[in-house]
Amino acid sequence: MTYGFPKLHGVSVTLREISDKDIQEITQLMTRSVARFLWEVPYPYKRKNAQDFVNTSRIDFKLLRAVNFAIDYQGSYGSSNLLIGTISLKDIN
């Protein structure tokens, strides 16, 4: 059975599938102060690390091992969405 990737909408954020379009932003968001709080995240975080994360996210979802969401912030006055981070649900049974 295949599942479509869930998309969750809130008042100011949207959780959506991580895509190749996010690679540059993920790389920029992964600063030293962020990486030090995350397990198994290299620093400096390179574009290749972000690409690997995106690819692994796709595989994990297809195998029902994890769901990795991109977090988009919807600014005030209808401004465009801004990627502000990611969040993962892992070890799904």
C-alpha positions as a Markdown table, in Angstrom:
| # | Residue | x | y | z |
|---|---|---|---|---|
| 1 | Met | 0.0 | 0.0 | 0.0 |
| 2 | Thr | 1.3 | 3.5 | -0.9 |
| 3 | Tyr | 0.5 | 6.6 | 1.1 |
| 4 | Gly | 0.4 | 10.2 | 0.0 |
| 5 | Phe | 2.6 | 12.5 | 2.0 |
| 6 | Pro | 0.6 | 14.3 | 4.6 |
| 7 | Lys | 0.4 | 18.1 | 4.6 |
| 8 | Leu | -0.7 | 19.9 | 7.7 |
| 9 | His | -1.9 | 23.5 | 7.8 |
| 10 | Gly | -1.9 | 25.7 | 10.9 |
| 11 | Val | -2.6 | 29.4 | 11.4 |
| 12 | Ser | 1.0 | 30.4 | 10.8 |
| 13 | Val | 2.8 | 27.3 | 9.8 |
| 14 | Thr | 2.5 | 24.4 | 7.3 |
| 15 | Leu | 4.1 | 21.0 | 7.6 |
| 16 | Arg | 4.9 | 19.6 | 4.2 |
| 17 | Glu | 7.1 | 17.1 | 2.4 |
| 18 | Ile | 10.8 | 18.1 | 2.2 |
| 19 | Ser | 11.9 | 18.6 | -1.4 |
| 20 | Asp | 15.1 | 19.3 | -3.4 |
| 21 | Lys | 14.0 | 22.9 | -3.4 |
| 22 | Asp | 14.8 | 23.0 | 0.3 |
| 23 | Ile | 18.4 | 21.9 | 0.1 |
| 24 | Gln | 20.0 | 25.4 | 0.1 |
| 25 | Glu | 17.8 | 26.6 | 2.9 |
| 26 | Ile | 18.4 | 23.5 | 5.0 |
| 27 | Thr | 22.1 | 24.0 | 4.6 |
| 28 | Gln | 21.9 | 27.6 | 5.7 |
| 29 | Leu | 19.7 | 26.8 | 8.7 |
| 30 | Met | 22.1 | 24.3 | 10.0 |
| 31 | Thr | 24.4 | 26.6 | 12.0 |
| 32 | Arg | 26.8 | 25.5 | 14.7 |
| 33 | Ser | 24.3 | 26.6 | 17.4 |
| 34 | Val | 21.6 | 24.4 | 15.9 |
| 35 | Ala | 23.8 | 21.4 | 15.0 |
| 36 | Arg | 25.2 | 21.1 | 18.6 |
| 37 | Phe | 21.7 | 20.1 | 19.8 |
| 38 | Leu | 21.1 | 17.5 | 17.2 |
| 39 | Trp | 22.3 | 13.9 | 17.2 |
| 40 | Glu | 24.4 | 12.7 | 14.3 |
| 41 | Val | 24.4 | 16.0 | 12.4 |
| 42 | Pro | 27.8 | 17.0 | 11.1 |
| 43 | Tyr | 29.2 | 20.5 | 11.4 |
| 44 | Pro | 30.0 | 22.2 | 9.2 |
| 45 | Tyr | 26.8 | 21.1 | 7.4 |
| 46 | Lys | 27.4 | 20.9 | 3.7 |
| 47 | Arg | 25.0 | 20.9 | 0.7 |
| 48 | Lys | 25.8 | 17.2 | 0.3 |
| 49 | Asn | 24.5 | 16.6 | 3.8 |
| 50 | Ala | 21.2 | 18.3 | 3.0 |
| 51 | Gln | 20.9 | 16.3 | -0.2 |
| 52 | Asp | 21.4 | 13.1 | 1.7 |
| 53 | Phe | 18.8 | 14.2 | 4.3 |
| 54 | Val | 16.3 | 14.9 | 1.6 |
| 55 | Asn | 16.9 | 11.5 | -0.1 |
| 56 | Thr | 16.8 | 9.6 | 3.2 |
| 57 | Ser | 13.6 | 11.4 | 4.1 |
| 58 | Arg | 11.9 | 10.1 | 0.9 |
| 59 | Ile | 13.2 | 6.5 | 1.5 |
| 60 | Asp | 12.1 | 6.5 | 5.1 |
| 61 | Phe | 8.6 | 7.7 | 4.2 |
| 62 | Lys | 8.2 | 5.0 | 1.5 |
| 63 | Leu | 9.4 | 2.3 | 4.0 |
| 64 | Leu | 7.1 | 3.8 | 6.7 |
| 65 | Arg | 10.1 | 4.3 | 9.0 |
| 66 | Ala | 9.8 | 8.0 | 9.5 |
| 67 | Val | 8.1 | 11.2 | 8.4 |
| 68 | Asn | 10.3 | 14.2 | 8.0 |
| 69 | Phe | 8.4 | 17.5 | 7.5 |
| 70 | Ala | 9.6 | 20.9 | 6.3 |
| 71 | Ile | 8.2 | 23.7 | 8.4 |
| 72 | Asp | 7.0 | 26.7 | 6.4 |
| 73 | Tyr | 6.1 | 29.9 | 8.2 |
| 74 | Gln | 3.4 | 32.0 | 6.6 |
| 75 | Gly | 4.3 | 35.6 | 7.4 |
| 76 | Ser | 1.8 | 38.4 | 8.0 |
| 77 | Tyr | 0.0 | 40.2 | 5.2 |
| 78 | Gly | 0.1 | 37.2 | 2.9 |
| 79 | Ser | 3.8 | 37.1 | 2.4 |
| 80 | Ser | 5.3 | 34.0 | 0.8 |
| 81 | Asn | 6.1 | 30.9 | 2.9 |
| 82 | Leu | 9.6 | 30.7 | 4.5 |
| 83 | Leu | 11.3 | 27.5 | 5.4 |
| 84 | Ile | 12.2 | 27.8 | 9.1 |
| 85 | Gly | 13.1 | 24.2 | 9.9 |
| 86 | Thr | 12.3 | 20.6 | 9.9 |
| 87 | Ile | 10.7 | 18.1 | 12.3 |
| 88 | Ser | 10.7 | 14.3 | 12.2 |
| 89 | Leu | 8.6 | 11.5 | 13.5 |
| 90 | Lys | 10.7 | 8.3 | 13.7 |
| 91 | Asp | 10.3 | 4.7 | 14.7 |
| 92 | Ile | 6.7 | 4.6 | 13.6 |
| 93 | Asn | 5.0 | 1.3 | 14.3 |
